[in-house]
Amino acid sequence: MRFTKMHGAGNDYVYVNCFEERPPSDVAATAVAVSDRHKGIGADGLVLICPSERADARMRMFNVDGSESEMCGNAIRCVAKYVHDRGICRKEELQIETGNGVLELQLQTVGGVVDRVRVNMGRPILISSDIPTTLPGDPPVQVPLSVAGRELAVTCVSMGNPHCVTFVDELNDDWVHNVGSQVEIHPAFPNRVNAEFIQVVSPTEIKMRVWERGCGETQACGTGACASLVACVLAGLTERKVLCQLLGGDLELEWSESDEVFMTGDAVEVFEGRWPES
């Protein structure tokens, strides 16, 4: 199986071109194997780039634990780069089908090669039952959540996948690894949840670390950054346009007056290779 390793803001995945390659017979098991950072390629998961009847291509994304996720904001930028740079569809505006519907992407090229991508991530989902969470409010904004021996005030948003945002004075490993891992599996989230921890630097700048559902801590999470911007605005902490600093790089975020969230960031190819068939 031929693959390409790519990353967006350090959020790295193994990509397989299913326009040319037959998908693995056991995708979940393959995702676990290739993601292993000691015995595999090393990644936050596996992404299949597939033909689509509704768009220029379809993205299927699998986590480190083999579970399939609805959407990944960093991965979709890399899918757009792959589709453009490999000649599958050489348009500067692409439509990519995801588990959260068809998203529109604007490509920024340098020398004919995609460098950065602006993604219309769509409207945030703010109804508790649709996020989904059992916490009160549509959406829950700064509501109490008891977890890991602490009393948190959390804000919940979905960007096609669920997010639980906690504002902290200072980011550290304890928040992410100890608290985040328990937030993911809290009974208030029937489909589990991504846990974001946000330090507000100014009305136009935030810092974020994330414990991703099915992955653990990652260098970045595009949907999580978008959800965090929405949470910041709902809590009255930032403006609607911010720079989000993550471990793997920066993302530019905007929650437009039309209610759509836009994310702009890099898309980087690392290397190609071949994974042996089992």
C-alpha positions as CSV (number, residue, x, y, z in Angstrom):
1,M,0.0,0.0,0.0
2,R,1.5,3.3,-1.1
3,F,1.2,6.2,1.3
4,T,2.1,9.8,1.8
5,K,2.9,11.2,5.3
6,M,1.6,14.8,5.7
7,H,0.8,17.2,8.5
8,G,-1.1,20.4,9.1
9,A,0.2,22.4,12.1
10,G,2.0,19.2,13.3
11,N,-1.2,17.2,13.3
12,D,0.2,14.3,11.2
13,Y,-1.6,11.5,9.3
14,V,-0.8,8.7,6.8
15,Y,-2.7,9.4,3.6
16,V,-3.7,6.7,1.0
17,N,-4.8,7.6,-2.5
18,C,-7.9,5.4,-3.0
19,F,-8.3,6.8,-6.5
20,E,-5.3,4.5,-7.3
21,E,-5.0,2.1,-4.3
22,R,-7.4,-0.5,-3.1
23,P,-8.4,0.5,0.5
24,P,-7.1,-1.8,3.2
25,S,-9.4,-4.8,3.9
26,D,-9.4,-4.0,7.6
27,V,-9.1,-0.2,7.8
28,A,-9.3,0.0,11.6
29,A,-6.5,-2.4,12.1
30,T,-4.4,-0.7,9.5
31,A,-4.9,2.6,11.1
32,V,-3.7,1.3,14.5
33,A,-0.6,-0.4,12.9
34,V,0.5,2.6,10.7
35,S,0.0,5.1,13.5
36,D,2.3,3.3,15.9
37,R,5.2,5.7,16.5
38,H,7.6,2.9,17.4
39,K,6.6,0.0,15.2
40,G,4.7,1.7,12.4
41,I,5.0,4.9,10.3
42,G,4.0,7.1,13.2
43,A,1.0,9.4,12.9
44,D,-2.2,10.7,14.6
45,G,-4.2,8.4,12.3
46,L,-5.0,7.2,8.8
47,V,-6.8,9.2,6.1
48,L,-8.2,7.7,2.9
49,I,-8.6,10.0,-0.1
50,C,-11.5,8.5,-2.0
51,P,-13.6,9.3,-5.1
52,S,-16.9,11.1,-4.3
53,E,-20.2,11.4,-6.2
54,R,-20.8,14.7,-4.4
55,A,-17.5,16.5,-4.4
56,D,-14.0,16.6,-5.9
57,A,-12.9,13.9,-3.4
58,R,-14.0,12.3,-0.2
59,M,-12.0,12.1,3.1
60,R,-12.3,9.2,5.5
61,M,-10.3,9.7,8.7
62,F,-9.4,7.0,11.3
63,N,-7.9,7.7,14.7
64,V,-4.9,6.0,16.4
65,D,-7.3,3.6,18.1
66,G,-8.9,2.6,14.8
67,S,-12.2,4.5,15.4
68,E,-13.5,6.6,12.5
69,S,-14.0,10.3,13.1
70,E,-16.5,12.6,11.3
71,M,-14.0,15.3,10.5
72,C,-10.5,16.7,11.0
73,G,-9.7,20.3,10.1
74,N,-6.0,19.8,9.7
75,A,-6.3,16.6,7.7
76,I,-8.7,18.1,5.2
77,R,-6.2,20.8,4.3
78,C,-3.7,18.1,3.5
79,V,-6.3,16.2,1.5
80,A,-6.9,19.4,-0.6
81,K,-3.1,19.8,-1.1
82,Y,-2.8,16.1,-2.2
83,V,-5.8,16.4,-4.6
84,H,-4.4,19.5,-6.2
85,D,-0.7,18.8,-6.3
86,R,-1.2,15.2,-7.6
87,G,-3.4,16.4,-10.4
88,I,-6.6,14.7,-9.2
89,C,-8.3,18.1,-9.4
90,R,-6.2,21.1,-10.1
91,K,-8.7,23.8,-9.1
92,E,-7.9,26.6,-6.6
93,E,-11.3,26.1,-4.9
94,L,-12.1,22.5,-4.0
95,Q,-15.0,20.7,-2.4
96,I,-14.2,17.8,-0.1
97,E,-16.8,15.3,1.2
98,T,-16.5,14.5,4.9
99,G,-18.5,12.8,7.6
100,N,-19.8,16.3,8.3
101,G,-20.9,17.0,4.8
102,V,-19.2,18.7,1.9
103,L,-16.8,21.5,2.8
104,E,-15.4,24.2,0.6
105,L,-11.6,25.0,0.6
106,Q,-9.6,27.9,-1.0
107,L,-6.1,26.9,-1.9
108,Q,-3.1,29.3,-1.6
109,T,-0.3,28.1,-4.0
110,V,3.4,29.0,-4.3
111,G,5.0,27.9,-7.6
112,G,2.0,25.8,-8.5
113,V,2.1,23.9,-5.2
114,V,-0.3,24.3,-2.3
115,D,1.2,26.0,0.7
116,R,-1.8,27.1,2.8
117,V,-5.5,26.3,2.7
118,R,-8.6,28.3,4.0
119,V,-11.4,26.0,4.9
120,N,-15.1,26.9,5.4
121,M,-15.8,24.7,8.4
122,G,-19.5,25.5,8.3
123,R,-21.8,26.6,11.1
124,P,-21.1,25.4,14.7
125,I,-23.6,23.0,16.2
126,L,-24.9,24.5,19.4
127,I,-27.8,22.3,20.4
128,S,-26.8,20.1,23.3
129,S,-28.5,16.9,22.0
130,D,-26.8,17.4,18.6
131,I,-23.3,18.0,20.0
132,P,-24.1,15.5,21.8
133,T,-23.9,16.1,25.5
134,T,-26.3,15.8,28.4
135,L,-25.0,19.0,30.0
136,P,-27.6,21.8,30.2
137,G,-27.9,24.7,27.8
138,D,-28.1,25.2,24.0
139,P,-25.1,25.3,24.0
140,P,-23.7,24.7,27.4
141,V,-21.6,27.8,28.3
142,Q,-19.4,27.8,31.3
143,V,-21.4,25.0,33.0
144,P,-20.1,22.9,35.9
145,L,-18.5,19.5,35.1
146,S,-17.0,17.3,37.8
147,V,-14.0,15.3,36.5
148,A,-10.7,14.0,37.8
149,G,-11.4,15.4,41.2
150,R,-11.9,18.9,39.9
151,E,-14.8,21.2,39.3
152,L,-14.5,22.6,35.8
153,A,-16.5,25.3,33.9
154,V,-16.9,24.0,30.4
155,T,-18.3,25.2,27.1
156,C,-19.5,22.6,24.5
157,V,-19.6,23.0,20.8
158,S,-19.7,20.6,17.8
159,M,-18.0,21.3,14.5
160,G,-19.3,18.0,13.1
161,N,-17.5,16.3,16.0
162,P,-18.0,17.1,19.7
163,H,-15.7,19.4,21.7
164,C,-15.5,20.4,25.4
165,V,-13.6,23.6,26.0
166,T,-12.1,24.6,29.4
167,F,-10.5,28.0,30.0
168,V,-7.3,27.9,32.1
169,D,-4.9,30.4,33.5
170,E,-1.9,28.4,32.2
171,L,-1.5,25.4,30.0
172,N,0.3,22.4,31.4
173,D,0.6,18.6,31.1
174,D,-1.7,18.0,34.0
175,W,-4.6,19.7,32.4
176,V,-4.2,17.8,29.1
177,H,-3.1,14.3,30.2
178,N,-4.8,13.9,33.5
179,V,-8.0,16.0,33.1
180,G,-8.4,15.8,29.3
181,S,-8.2,12.0,29.3
182,Q,-11.0,11.8,31.8
183,V,-13.1,14.5,30.0
184,E,-13.0,12.4,26.8
185,I,-14.8,9.5,28.5
186,H,-17.1,11.4,30.8
187,P,-20.7,10.1,30.9
188,A,-21.9,13.6,29.9
189,F,-20.6,12.8,26.4
190,P,-22.3,9.7,24.9
191,N,-20.0,9.7,21.8
192,R,-16.9,10.6,23.9
193,V,-15.5,14.1,23.3
194,N,-12.4,16.1,22.3
195,A,-11.1,18.1,25.3
196,E,-9.6,21.5,24.6
197,F,-7.8,23.7,27.1
198,I,-7.5,27.4,26.3
199,Q,-5.4,30.2,27.6
200,V,-6.7,33.5,26.4
201,V,-3.7,35.8,25.7
202,S,-5.7,38.8,24.3
203,P,-9.0,39.5,22.6
204,T,-7.4,38.4,19.3
205,E,-5.0,35.6,20.4
206,I,-5.4,32.3,22.2
207,K,-3.2,29.3,23.1
208,M,-4.6,25.8,22.9
209,R,-3.6,22.3,23.9
210,V,-5.9,19.3,23.1
211,W,-6.7,15.8,24.1
212,E,-8.2,14.3,21.0
213,R,-10.9,11.6,21.2
214,G,-9.3,8.3,20.1
215,C,-5.8,9.8,19.8
216,G,-4.6,11.4,23.1
217,E,-2.7,14.7,22.9
218,T,-1.9,15.9,19.4
219,Q,0.1,18.8,18.1
220,A,-3.0,20.5,16.8
221,C,-6.7,20.0,16.2
222,G,-8.4,22.1,13.5
223,T,-12.0,21.4,14.5
224,G,-11.0,21.9,18.2
225,A,-9.5,25.3,17.4
226,C,-12.6,26.3,15.6
227,A,-14.8,25.1,18.4
228,S,-12.6,26.9,20.9
229,L,-13.0,30.2,19.0
230,V,-16.8,29.8,19.2
231,A,-16.5,29.0,22.9
232,C,-14.4,32.1,23.5
233,V,-16.9,34.3,21.7
234,L,-19.9,32.7,23.6
235,A,-18.1,33.3,26.9
236,G,-17.3,36.9,25.9
237,L,-13.5,36.4,26.1
238,T,-12.4,37.2,22.5
239,E,-13.3,38.8,19.3
240,R,-14.6,36.8,16.4
241,K,-11.3,36.6,14.6
242,V,-8.2,35.3,16.5
243,L,-4.8,33.7,16.0
244,C,-4.7,30.3,17.7
245,Q,-1.2,29.1,18.9
246,L,-0.9,25.3,19.1
247,L,2.1,23.1,19.8
248,G,2.6,22.4,16.1
249,G,2.0,25.8,14.7
250,D,-0.6,28.6,14.3
251,L,-4.1,28.7,12.8
252,E,-6.0,31.8,11.7
253,L,-9.7,31.5,12.8
254,E,-12.7,33.6,12.1
255,W,-16.4,33.1,13.1
256,S,-18.1,35.2,10.5
257,E,-21.3,37.2,10.8
258,S,-22.8,34.6,8.5
259,D,-22.3,32.1,11.3
260,E,-19.7,30.1,9.3
261,V,-16.3,29.4,10.9
262,F,-13.2,29.8,8.7
263,M,-9.8,28.3,9.4
264,T,-6.5,29.0,7.6
265,G,-3.3,27.0,8.0
266,D,-0.5,25.1,6.4
267,A,-0.5,21.8,4.6
268,V,2.9,20.0,4.4
269,E,4.0,16.8,2.7
270,V,6.7,15.0,4.7
271,F,7.6,11.8,2.8
272,E,6.2,8.9,0.7
273,G,6.6,5.2,1.2
274,R,5.1,1.7,0.9
275,W,3.4,-0.2,3.7
276,P,3.6,-4.0,3.3
277,E,0.3,-5.8,2.9
278,S,-0.6,-8.1,5.8
